[in-house]
Amino acid sequence: MAFEDIKARIALLLEAMVQRPTDAHEIHENLREQLNELKAMGMPLPDDLVELEKQLETDFDS
C-alpha cells in the first residue's frame, strides 16, 4: 500500500474519532494497524501520531 494511501486513511480515522467518540476503541485499533503498516514499510512515524497512540493506550488502560 502506498504511503499516501496510509496517510489518507489515518486522516480519516482521526476525523472519525472526533465525529464518533463512542467508537474510539475501534478507531484506536485501526489507527494502530495503520501505524504498524508504516513501520513495516520502514517509514518514519509522525511524532504527533505516536504521542496520540500512547495517549489512547493510557486512556483505554484506565
mmCIF file of the N, C-alpha and C atoms, coordinates in Angstrom:
data_MODEL
# 
_entry.id   MODEL 
# 
loop_
_atom_site.group_PDB 
_atom_site.id 
_atom_site.type_symbol 
_atom_site.label_atom_id 
_atom_site.label_alt_id 
_atom_site.label_comp_id 
_atom_site.label_asym_id 
_atom_site.label_entity_id 
_atom_site.label_seq_id 
_atom_site.pdbx_PDB_ins_code 
_atom_site.Cartn_x 
_atom_site.Cartn_y 
_atom_site.Cartn_z 
_atom_site.occupancy 
_atom_site.B_iso_or_equiv 
_atom_site.pdbx_formal_charge 
_atom_site.auth_seq_id 
_atom_site.auth_comp_id 
_atom_site.auth_asym_id 
_atom_site.auth_atom_id 
_atom_site.pdbx_PDB_model_num 
ATOM 1   N N  . MET A 1 1  ? 0.840   -1.173 0.000  1.00 0.00 ? 1  MET A N  1 
ATOM 2   C CA . MET A 1 1  ? 0.000   0.000  0.000  1.00 0.00 ? 1  MET A CA 1 
ATOM 3   C C  . MET A 1 1  ? 0.888   1.240  0.000  1.00 0.00 ? 1  MET A C  1 
ATOM 4   N N  . ALA A 1 2  ? 0.494   2.225  -0.748 1.00 0.00 ? 2  ALA A N  1 
ATOM 5   C CA . ALA A 1 2  ? 1.276   3.439  -0.886 1.00 0.00 ? 2  ALA A CA 1 
ATOM 6   C C  . ALA A 1 2  ? 1.212   4.286  0.384  1.00 0.00 ? 2  ALA A C  1 
ATOM 7   N N  . PHE A 1 3  ? 2.301   4.961  0.656  1.00 0.00 ? 3  PHE A N  1 
ATOM 8   C CA . PHE A 1 3  ? 2.410   5.820  1.832  1.00 0.00 ? 3  PHE A CA 1 
ATOM 9   C C  . PHE A 1 3  ? 1.275   6.841  1.881  1.00 0.00 ? 3  PHE A C  1 
ATOM 10  N N  . GLU A 1 4  ? 0.972   7.444  0.752  1.00 0.00 ? 4  GLU A N  1 
ATOM 11  C CA . GLU A 1 4  ? -0.089  8.461  0.710  1.00 0.00 ? 4  GLU A CA 1 
ATOM 12  C C  . GLU A 1 4  ? -1.455  7.867  1.057  1.00 0.00 ? 4  GLU A C  1 
ATOM 13  N N  . ASP A 1 5  ? -1.693  6.634  0.649  1.00 0.00 ? 5  ASP A N  1 
ATOM 14  C CA . ASP A 1 5  ? -2.953  5.966  0.986  1.00 0.00 ? 5  ASP A CA 1 
ATOM 15  C C  . ASP A 1 5  ? -3.074  5.772  2.493  1.00 0.00 ? 5  ASP A C  1 
ATOM 16  N N  . ILE A 1 6  ? -1.982  5.359  3.122  1.00 0.00 ? 6  ILE A N  1 
ATOM 17  C CA . ILE A 1 6  ? -1.993  5.138  4.561  1.00 0.00 ? 6  ILE A CA 1 
ATOM 18  C C  . ILE A 1 6  ? -2.203  6.464  5.286  1.00 0.00 ? 6  ILE A C  1 
ATOM 19  N N  . LYS A 1 7  ? -1.532  7.512  4.829  1.00 0.00 ? 7  LYS A N  1 
ATOM 20  C CA . LYS A 1 7  ? -1.715  8.829  5.444  1.00 0.00 ? 7  LYS A CA 1 
ATOM 21  C C  . LYS A 1 7  ? -3.172  9.273  5.329  1.00 0.00 ? 7  LYS A C  1 
ATOM 22  N N  . ALA A 1 8  ? -3.785  9.030  4.194  1.00 0.00 ? 8  ALA A N  1 
ATOM 23  C CA . ALA A 1 8  ? -5.180  9.418  3.995  1.00 0.00 ? 8  ALA A CA 1 
ATOM 24  C C  . ALA A 1 8  ? -6.099  8.628  4.918  1.00 0.00 ? 8  ALA A C  1 
ATOM 25  N N  . ARG A 1 9  ? -5.832  7.332  5.078  1.00 0.00 ? 9  ARG A N  1 
ATOM 26  C CA . ARG A 1 9  ? -6.659  6.517  5.979  1.00 0.00 ? 9  ARG A CA 1 
ATOM 27  C C  . ARG A 1 9  ? -6.499  6.975  7.425  1.00 0.00 ? 9  ARG A C  1 
ATOM 28  N N  . ILE A 1 10 ? -5.279  7.347  7.809  1.00 0.00 ? 10 ILE A N  1 
ATOM 29  C CA . ILE A 1 10 ? -5.046  7.847  9.162  1.00 0.00 ? 10 ILE A CA 1 
ATOM 30  C C  . ILE A 1 10 ? -5.823  9.147  9.370  1.00 0.00 ? 10 ILE A C  1 
ATOM 31  N N  . ALA A 1 11 ? -5.800  10.020 8.392  1.00 0.00 ? 11 ALA A N  1 
ATOM 32  C CA . ALA A 1 11 ? -6.553  11.276 8.496  1.00 0.00 ? 11 ALA A CA 1 
ATOM 33  C C  . ALA A 1 11 ? -8.048  11.000 8.667  1.00 0.00 ? 11 ALA A C  1 
ATOM 34  N N  . LEU A 1 12 ? -8.554  10.029 7.936  1.00 0.00 ? 12 LEU A N  1 
ATOM 35  C CA . LEU A 1 12 ? -9.967  9.669  8.078  1.00 0.00 ? 12 LEU A CA 1 
ATOM 36  C C  . LEU A 1 12 ? -10.270 9.103  9.466  1.00 0.00 ? 12 LEU A C  1 
ATOM 37  N N  . LEU A 1 13 ? -9.344  8.310  9.996  1.00 0.00 ? 13 LEU A N  1 
ATOM 38  C CA . LEU A 1 13 ? -9.543  7.756  11.336 1.00 0.00 ? 13 LEU A CA 1 
ATOM 39  C C  . LEU A 1 13 ? -9.551  8.856  12.384 1.00 0.00 ? 13 LEU A C  1 
ATOM 40  N N  . LEU A 1 14 ? -8.676  9.820  12.250 1.00 0.00 ? 14 LEU A N  1 
ATOM 41  C CA . LEU A 1 14 ? -8.644  10.925 13.203 1.00 0.00 ? 14 LEU A CA 1 
ATOM 42  C C  . LEU A 1 14 ? -9.930  11.734 13.136 1.00 0.00 ? 14 LEU A C  1 
ATOM 43  N N  . GLU A 1 15 ? -10.425 11.950 11.957 1.00 0.00 ? 15 GLU A N  1 
ATOM 44  C CA . GLU A 1 15 ? -11.709 12.650 11.808 1.00 0.00 ? 15 GLU A CA 1 
ATOM 45  C C  . GLU A 1 15 ? -12.835 11.829 12.426 1.00 0.00 ? 15 GLU A C  1 
ATOM 46  N N  . ALA A 1 16 ? -12.803 10.533 12.242 1.00 0.00 ? 16 ALA A N  1 
ATOM 47  C CA . ALA A 1 16 ? -13.834 9.663  12.821 1.00 0.00 ? 16 ALA A CA 1 
ATOM 48  C C  . ALA A 1 16 ? -13.807 9.718  14.343 1.00 0.00 ? 16 ALA A C  1 
ATOM 49  N N  . MET A 1 17 ? -12.619 9.864  14.928 1.00 0.00 ? 17 MET A N  1 
ATOM 50  C CA . MET A 1 17 ? -12.530 9.964  16.388 1.00 0.00 ? 17 MET A CA 1 
ATOM 51  C C  . MET A 1 17 ? -13.265 11.192 16.898 1.00 0.00 ? 17 MET A C  1 
ATOM 52  N N  . VAL A 1 18 ? -13.205 12.260 16.128 1.00 0.00 ? 18 VAL A N  1 
ATOM 53  C CA . VAL A 1 18 ? -13.898 13.485 16.510 1.00 0.00 ? 18 VAL A CA 1 
ATOM 54  C C  . VAL A 1 18 ? -15.405 13.320 16.320 1.00 0.00 ? 18 VAL A C  1 
ATOM 55  N N  . GLN A 1 19 ? -15.787 12.716 15.213 1.00 0.00 ? 19 GLN A N  1 
ATOM 56  C CA . GLN A 1 19 ? -17.201 12.583 14.875 1.00 0.00 ? 19 GLN A CA 1 
ATOM 57  C C  . GLN A 1 19 ? -17.923 11.496 15.669 1.00 0.00 ? 19 GLN A C  1 
ATOM 58  N N  . ARG A 1 20 ? -17.192 10.429 16.023 1.00 0.00 ? 20 ARG A N  1 
ATOM 59  C CA . ARG A 1 20 ? -17.829 9.281  16.699 1.00 0.00 ? 20 ARG A CA 1 
ATOM 60  C C  . ARG A 1 20 ? -17.003 8.863  17.922 1.00 0.00 ? 20 ARG A C  1 
ATOM 61  N N  . PRO A 1 21 ? -16.996 9.683  18.961 1.00 0.00 ? 21 PRO A N  1 
ATOM 62  C CA . PRO A 1 21 ? -16.177 9.348  20.133 1.00 0.00 ? 21 PRO A CA 1 
ATOM 63  C C  . PRO A 1 21 ? -16.581 8.034  20.808 1.00 0.00 ? 21 PRO A C  1 
ATOM 64  N N  . THR A 1 22 ? -17.796 7.584  20.609 1.00 0.00 ? 22 THR A N  1 
ATOM 65  C CA . THR A 1 22 ? -18.210 6.327  21.215 1.00 0.00 ? 22 THR A CA 1 
ATOM 66  C C  . THR A 1 22 ? -17.533 5.128  20.556 1.00 0.00 ? 22 THR A C  1 
ATOM 67  N N  . ASP A 1 23 ? -17.015 5.303  19.359 1.00 0.00 ? 23 ASP A N  1 
ATOM 68  C CA . ASP A 1 23 ? -16.310 4.238  18.634 1.00 0.00 ? 23 ASP A CA 1 
ATOM 69  C C  . ASP A 1 23 ? -14.796 4.358  18.791 1.00 0.00 ? 23 ASP A C  1 
ATOM 70  N N  . ALA A 1 24 ? -14.351 5.110  19.789 1.00 0.00 ? 24 ALA A N  1 
ATOM 71  C CA . ALA A 1 24 ? -12.932 5.425  19.931 1.00 0.00 ? 24 ALA A CA 1 
ATOM 72  C C  . ALA A 1 24 ? -12.060 4.180  20.033 1.00 0.00 ? 24 ALA A C  1 
ATOM 73  N N  . HIS A 1 25 ? -12.525 3.152  20.718 1.00 0.00 ? 25 HIS A N  1 
ATOM 74  C CA . HIS A 1 25 ? -11.696 1.957  20.881 1.00 0.00 ? 25 HIS A CA 1 
ATOM 75  C C  . HIS A 1 25 ? -11.447 1.282  19.533 1.00 0.00 ? 25 HIS A C  1 
ATOM 76  N N  . GLU A 1 26 ? -12.482 1.127  18.748 1.00 0.00 ? 26 GLU A N  1 
ATOM 77  C CA . GLU A 1 26 ? -12.341 0.511  17.430 1.00 0.00 ? 26 GLU A CA 1 
ATOM 78  C C  . GLU A 1 26 ? -11.453 1.373  16.527 1.00 0.00 ? 26 GLU A C  1 
ATOM 79  N N  . ILE A 1 27 ? -11.650 2.669  16.598 1.00 0.00 ? 27 ILE A N  1 
ATOM 80  C CA . ILE A 1 27 ? -10.848 3.577  15.781 1.00 0.00 ? 27 ILE A CA 1 
ATOM 81  C C  . ILE A 1 27 ? -9.391  3.518  16.213 1.00 0.00 ? 27 ILE A C  1 
ATOM 82  N N  . HIS A 1 28 ? -9.160  3.407  17.525 1.00 0.00 ? 28 HIS A N  1 
ATOM 83  C CA . HIS A 1 28 ? -7.785  3.282  18.029 1.00 0.00 ? 28 HIS A CA 1 
ATOM 84  C C  . HIS A 1 28 ? -7.116  2.040  17.462 1.00 0.00 ? 28 HIS A C  1 
ATOM 85  N N  . GLU A 1 29 ? -7.823  0.939  17.421 1.00 0.00 ? 29 GLU A N  1 
ATOM 86  C CA . GLU A 1 29 ? -7.258  -0.287 16.860 1.00 0.00 ? 29 GLU A CA 1 
ATOM 87  C C  . GLU A 1 29 ? -6.904  -0.105 15.384 1.00 0.00 ? 29 GLU A C  1 
ATOM 88  N N  . ASN A 1 30 ? -7.776  0.566  14.657 1.00 0.00 ? 30 ASN A N  1 
ATOM 89  C CA . ASN A 1 30 ? -7.496  0.829  13.243 1.00 0.00 ? 30 ASN A CA 1 
ATOM 90  C C  . ASN A 1 30 ? -6.286  1.742  13.086 1.00 0.00 ? 30 ASN A C  1 
ATOM 91  N N  . LEU A 1 31 ? -6.171  2.741  13.942 1.00 0.00 ? 31 LEU A N  1 
ATOM 92  C CA . LEU A 1 31 ? -5.016  3.633  13.904 1.00 0.00 ? 31 LEU A CA 1 
ATOM 93  C C  . LEU A 1 31 ? -3.731  2.857  14.169 1.00 0.00 ? 31 LEU A C  1 
ATOM 94  N N  . ARG A 1 32 ? -3.773  1.975  15.145 1.00 0.00 ? 32 ARG A N  1 
ATOM 95  C CA . ARG A 1 32 ? -2.601  1.151  15.454 1.00 0.00 ? 32 ARG A CA 1 
ATOM 96  C C  . ARG A 1 32 ? -2.201  0.309  14.231 1.00 0.00 ? 32 ARG A C  1 
ATOM 97  N N  . GLU A 1 33 ? -3.173  -0.259 13.536 1.00 0.00 ? 33 GLU A N  1 
ATOM 98  C CA . GLU A 1 33 ? -2.889  -1.056 12.339 1.00 0.00 ? 33 GLU A CA 1 
ATOM 99  C C  . GLU A 1 33 ? -2.217  -0.204 11.254 1.00 0.00 ? 33 GLU A C  1 
ATOM 100 N N  . GLN A 1 34 ? -2.718  1.020  11.070 1.00 0.00 ? 34 GLN A N  1 
ATOM 101 C CA . GLN A 1 34 ? -2.142  1.895  10.051 1.00 0.00 ? 34 GLN A CA 1 
ATOM 102 C C  . GLN A 1 34 ? -0.705  2.270  10.409 1.00 0.00 ? 34 GLN A C  1 
ATOM 103 N N  . LEU A 1 35 ? -0.456  2.563  11.678 1.00 0.00 ? 35 LEU A N  1 
ATOM 104 C CA . LEU A 1 35 ? 0.901   2.891  12.102 1.00 0.00 ? 35 LEU A CA 1 
ATOM 105 C C  . LEU A 1 35 ? 1.829   1.691  11.930 1.00 0.00 ? 35 LEU A C  1 
ATOM 106 N N  . ASN A 1 36 ? 1.320   0.513  12.206 1.00 0.00 ? 36 ASN A N  1 
ATOM 107 C CA . ASN A 1 36 ? 2.126   -0.695 12.007 1.00 0.00 ? 36 ASN A CA 1 
ATOM 108 C C  . ASN A 1 36 ? 2.463   -0.901 10.534 1.00 0.00 ? 36 ASN A C  1 
ATOM 109 N N  . GLU A 1 37 ? 1.548   -0.550 9.638  1.00 0.00 ? 37 GLU A N  1 
ATOM 110 C CA . GLU A 1 37 ? 1.839   -0.647 8.207  1.00 0.00 ? 37 GLU A CA 1 
ATOM 111 C C  . GLU A 1 37 ? 2.964   0.300  7.829  1.00 0.00 ? 37 GLU A C  1 
ATOM 112 N N  . LEU A 1 38 ? 2.929   1.519  8.388  1.00 0.00 ? 38 LEU A N  1 
ATOM 113 C CA . LEU A 1 38 ? 4.009   2.471  8.110  1.00 0.00 ? 38 LEU A CA 1 
ATOM 114 C C  . LEU A 1 38 ? 5.339   1.922  8.613  1.00 0.00 ? 38 LEU A C  1 
ATOM 115 N N  . LYS A 1 39 ? 5.332   1.341  9.817  1.00 0.00 ? 39 LYS A N  1 
ATOM 116 C CA . LYS A 1 39 ? 6.556   0.755  10.371 1.00 0.00 ? 39 LYS A CA 1 
ATOM 117 C C  . LYS A 1 39 ? 7.073   -0.353 9.458  1.00 0.00 ? 39 LYS A C  1 
ATOM 118 N N  . ALA A 1 40 ? 6.161   -1.194 8.987  1.00 0.00 ? 40 ALA A N  1 
ATOM 119 C CA . ALA A 1 40 ? 6.547   -2.319 8.134  1.00 0.00 ? 40 ALA A CA 1 
ATOM 120 C C  . ALA A 1 40 ? 7.166   -1.837 6.821  1.00 0.00 ? 40 ALA A C  1 
ATOM 121 N N  . MET A 1 41 ? 6.754   -0.672 6.372  1.00 0.00 ? 41 MET A N  1 
ATOM 122 C CA . MET A 1 41 ? 7.295   -0.110 5.141  1.00 0.00 ? 41 MET A CA 1 
ATOM 123 C C  . MET A 1 41 ? 8.607   0.629  5.399  1.00 0.00 ? 41 MET A C  1 
ATOM 124 N N  . GLY A 1 42 ? 9.005   0.711  6.669  1.00 0.00 ? 42 GLY A N  1 
ATOM 125 C CA . GLY A 1 42 ? 10.231  1.422  7.009  1.00 0.00 ? 42 GLY A CA 1 
ATOM 126 C C  . GLY A 1 42 ? 10.079  2.926  7.011  1.00 0.00 ? 42 GLY A C  1 
ATOM 127 N N  . MET A 1 43 ? 8.849   3.385  7.056  1.00 0.00 ? 43 MET A N  1 
ATOM 128 C CA . MET A 1 43 ? 8.585   4.819  7.029  1.00 0.00 ? 43 MET A CA 1 
ATOM 129 C C  . MET A 1 43 ? 8.657   5.382  8.450  1.00 0.00 ? 43 MET A C  1 
ATOM 130 N N  . PRO A 1 44 ? 9.122   6.614  8.590  1.00 0.00 ? 44 PRO A N  1 
ATOM 131 C CA . PRO A 1 44 ? 9.142   7.223  9.923  1.00 0.00 ? 44 PRO A CA 1 
ATOM 132 C C  . PRO A 1 44 ? 7.718   7.540  10.368 1.00 0.00 ? 44 PRO A C  1 
ATOM 133 N N  . LEU A 1 45 ? 7.461   7.330  11.643 1.00 0.00 ? 45 LEU A N  1 
ATOM 134 C CA . LEU A 1 45 ? 6.138   7.627  12.178 1.00 0.00 ? 45 LEU A CA 1 
ATOM 135 C C  . LEU A 1 45 ? 6.096   9.078  12.646 1.00 0.00 ? 45 LEU A C  1 
ATOM 136 N N  . PRO A 1 46 ? 5.038   9.785  12.299 1.00 0.00 ? 46 PRO A N  1 
ATOM 137 C CA . PRO A 1 46 ? 4.913   11.168 12.765 1.00 0.00 ? 46 PRO A CA 1 
ATOM 138 C C  . PRO A 1 46 ? 4.840   11.198 14.296 1.00 0.00 ? 46 PRO A C  1 
ATOM 139 N N  . ASP A 1 47 ? 5.612   12.079 14.892 1.00 0.00 ? 47 ASP A N  1 
ATOM 140 C CA . ASP A 1 47 ? 5.672   12.155 16.349 1.00 0.00 ? 47 ASP A CA 1 
ATOM 141 C C  . ASP A 1 47 ? 4.309   12.397 16.978 1.00 0.00 ? 47 ASP A C  1 
ATOM 142 N N  . ASP A 1 48 ? 3.491   13.239 16.347 1.00 0.00 ? 48 ASP A N  1 
ATOM 143 C CA . ASP A 1 48 ? 2.192   13.532 16.927 1.00 0.00 ? 48 ASP A CA 1 
ATOM 144 C C  . ASP A 1 48 ? 1.284   12.303 16.943 1.00 0.00 ? 48 ASP A C  1 
ATOM 145 N N  . LEU A 1 49 ? 1.386   11.458 15.924 1.00 0.00 ? 49 LEU A N  1 
ATOM 146 C CA . LEU A 1 49 ? 0.570   10.243 15.905 1.00 0.00 ? 49 LEU A CA 1 
ATOM 147 C C  . LEU A 1 49 ? 1.080   9.214  16.904 1.00 0.00 ? 49 LEU A C  1 
ATOM 148 N N  . VAL A 1 50 ? 2.380   9.144  17.091 1.00 0.00 ? 50 VAL A N  1 
ATOM 149 C CA . VAL A 1 50 ? 2.941   8.241  18.092 1.00 0.00 ? 50 VAL A CA 1 
ATOM 150 C C  . VAL A 1 50 ? 2.466   8.678  19.478 1.00 0.00 ? 50 VAL A C  1 
ATOM 151 N N  . GLU A 1 51 ? 2.484   9.977  19.719 1.00 0.00 ? 51 GLU A N  1 
ATOM 152 C CA . GLU A 1 51 ? 2.029   10.511 21.009 1.00 0.00 ? 51 GLU A CA 1 
ATOM 153 C C  . GLU A 1 51 ? 0.534   10.251 21.200 1.00 0.00 ? 51 GLU A C  1 
ATOM 154 N N  . LEU A 1 52 ? -0.243  10.425 20.147 1.00 0.00 ? 52 LEU A N  1 
ATOM 155 C CA . LEU A 1 52 ? -1.680  10.147 20.218 1.00 0.00 ? 52 LEU A CA 1 
ATOM 156 C C  . LEU A 1 52 ? -1.925  8.682  20.542 1.00 0.00 ? 52 LEU A C  1 
ATOM 157 N N  . GLU A 1 53 ? -1.191  7.793  19.898 1.00 0.00 ? 53 GLU A N  1 
ATOM 158 C CA . GLU A 1 53 ? -1.366  6.368  20.165 1.00 0.00 ? 53 GLU A CA 1 
ATOM 159 C C  . GLU A 1 53 ? -1.057  6.051  21.629 1.00 0.00 ? 53 GLU A C  1 
ATOM 160 N N  . LYS A 1 54 ? 0.001   6.624  22.167 1.00 0.00 ? 54 LYS A N  1 
ATOM 161 C CA . LYS A 1 54 ? 0.351   6.407  23.578 1.00 0.00 ? 54 LYS A CA 1 
ATOM 162 C C  . LYS A 1 54 ? -0.753  6.917  24.494 1.00 0.00 ? 54 LYS A C  1 
ATOM 163 N N  . GLN A 1 55 ? -1.281  8.100  24.169 1.00 0.00 ? 55 GLN A N  1 
ATOM 164 C CA . GLN A 1 55 ? -2.356  8.670  24.988 1.00 0.00 ? 55 GLN A CA 1 
ATOM 165 C C  . GLN A 1 55 ? -3.609  7.796  24.943 1.00 0.00 ? 55 GLN A C  1 
ATOM 166 N N  . LEU A 1 56 ? -3.933  7.302  23.772 1.00 0.00 ? 56 LEU A N  1 
ATOM 167 C CA . LEU A 1 56 ? -5.107  6.434  23.641 1.00 0.00 ? 56 LEU A CA 1 
ATOM 168 C C  . LEU A 1 56 ? -4.917  5.143  24.430 1.00 0.00 ? 56 LEU A C  1 
ATOM 169 N N  . GLU A 1 57 ? -3.723  4.581  24.380 1.00 0.00 ? 57 GLU A N  1 
ATOM 170 C CA . GLU A 1 57 ? -3.462  3.362  25.147 1.00 0.00 ? 57 GLU A CA 1 
ATOM 171 C C  . GLU A 1 57 ? -3.640  3.625  26.642 1.00 0.00 ? 57 GLU A C  1 
ATOM 172 N N  . THR A 1 58 ? -3.139  4.765  27.102 1.00 0.00 ? 58 THR A N  1 
ATOM 173 C CA . THR A 1 58 ? -3.306  5.139  28.509 1.00 0.00 ? 58 THR A CA 1 
ATOM 174 C C  . THR A 1 58 ? -4.781  5.292  28.851 1.00 0.00 ? 58 THR A C  1 
ATOM 175 N N  . ASP A 1 59 ? -5.535  5.949  27.980 1.00 0.00 ? 59 ASP A N  1 
ATOM 176 C CA . ASP A 1 59 ? -6.965  6.159  28.216 1.00 0.00 ? 59 ASP A CA 1 
ATOM 177 C C  . ASP A 1 59 ? -7.726  4.836  28.279 1.00 0.00 ? 59 ASP A C  1 
ATOM 178 N N  . PHE A 1 60 ? -7.387  3.901  27.397 1.00 0.00 ? 60 PHE A N  1 
ATOM 179 C CA . PHE A 1 60 ? -8.117  2.636  27.365 1.00 0.00 ? 60 PHE A CA 1 
ATOM 180 C C  . PHE A 1 60 ? -7.684  1.702  28.476 1.00 0.00 ? 60 PHE A C  1 
ATOM 181 N N  . ASP A 1 61 ? -6.451  1.847  28.961 1.00 0.00 ? 61 ASP A N  1 
ATOM 182 C CA . ASP A 1 61 ? -5.991  1.013  30.067 1.00 0.00 ? 61 ASP A CA 1 
ATOM 183 C C  . ASP A 1 61 ? -6.617  1.455  31.390 1.00 0.00 ? 61 ASP A C  1 
ATOM 184 N N  . SER A 1 62 ? -7.074  2.697  31.444 1.00 0.00 ? 62 SER A N  1 
ATOM 185 C CA . SER A 1 62 ? -7.667  3.220  32.691 1.00 0.00 ? 62 SER A CA 1 
ATOM 186 C C  . SER A 1 62 ? -9.075  2.745  32.898 1.00 0.00 ? 62 SER A C  1 
# 
